Amino acid sequence: MGLVVFYIWLPLDVIPDVFLLLGIVDDLAVFTFILQLMVKMAPLELQKKYELKKLQK
């Protein structure tokens, strides 16, 4: 969660929000990536409690 807050606070961005649609899509992609990492790193007890399923590759 700290990474999400840090990314919002950070003035640097891969695609600046000046390019409205691309900037928003870029931010959503980063948030989605960070959330996926959080789910993958969740302890087994939380995964079972909330029935989280990891993506199989």
C-alpha positions, -999 to 999 in steps of 0.1 A, spaced: 0 0 0 29 23 7 41 18 -29 7 31 -42 9 62 -20 45 68 -30 37 65 -67 9 91 -63 32 114 -44 61 110 -68 62 138 -93 78 115 -120 55 94 -141 61 70 -170 35 88 -191 25 123 -178 -11 130 -170 -10 159 -195 -18 132 -221 -52 126 -204 -62 91 -215 -27 76 -218 -17 91 -184 -47 76 -167 -42 42 -183 -6 43 -173 -16 50 -136 -42 22 -136 -16 -3 -150 8 5 -122 -19 2 -96 -30 -31 -110 5 -44 -110 11 -34 -74 -22 -49 -63 -13 -82 -80 21 -82 -62 3 -76 -29 -20 -106 -35 9 -128 -45 28 -118 -14 -1 -123 10 3 -149 38 -14 -182 32 -38 -176 61 -51 -145 44 -53 -162 10 -75 -190 26 -96 -165 46 -105 -144 16 -103 -172 -10 -76 -155 -30 -64 -175 -60 -30 -170 -75 -27 -168 -113 -11 -200 -127 15 -195 -154 
